[in-house]
Amino acid sequence: MKPLTEQEIRTAFVNCTKGEAKRLSVPRDLADRPWDDLDYLGWRDPQSPERAYIVAELGGGPKALMLRCPSSIAGHMRRSMCSVCVTTHTGGVSLMVALKAGKAGQQGNSVGAYLCSDLACSLYVRGKKDAGVGGRLHESLTLEEKIQRTVANLAAFVAKVTA
């Protein structure tokens, strides 16, 4: 992924108002992010833990989503699998919900997906971050094929939000 500026990130949001995009917390360490190892930029809002954000380069430019993460619920420590990178975690996968873009989102329609709670899918796929015992299933796919699958799964989620 190519490095993005704060302004590029703010203008890429497709499922919130311009005012919301202007007020949301963008990471201050953009220059220090491992851009070459990222398929998308994802982060949790430090001031509002129930919010998360994803920015991906899809369809010729960056597209960003504002996500809601439900508060912790009982039983969240069971093993779950991320629907984007296919990494399993014990307590490290969260249901994240995005309002749909446009009129559908204004009417309250949303789309959800189970994602790595720390939004570090790219690093799990590349083996740069450890998900713990049983985190990555043994697969015969090459690293490039795993990366392509991760990008395709994320693109499918973004497409549901923007449809």
HELIX and SHEET records of a PDB file:
HELIX    1   1 GLU A    6  THR A   11  1                                   6    
HELIX    2   2 LYS A   18  ARG A   23  1                                   6    
HELIX    3   3 LEU A   30  ASP A   32  5                                   3    
HELIX    4   4 TRP A   35  ASP A   37  5                                   3    
HELIX    5   5 LYS A  103  GLN A  106  1                                   4    
HELIX    6   6 CYS A  121  VAL A  125  1                                   5    
HELIX    7   7 LEU A  143  THR A  162  1                                  20    
SHEET    1   A 3 TYR A  40  ARG A  44  0                                        
SHEET    2   A 3 ARG A  51  LEU A  58 -1                                        
SHEET    3   A 3 GLY A  61  ARG A  68 -1                                        
SHEET    1   B 2 ARG A  79  MET A  81  0                                        
SHEET    2   B 2 THR A  88  THR A  90 -1                                        
SHEET    1   C 2 VAL A  93  LEU A  99  0                                        
SHEET    2   C 2 SER A 110  CYS A 116 -1                                        
END                                                                             
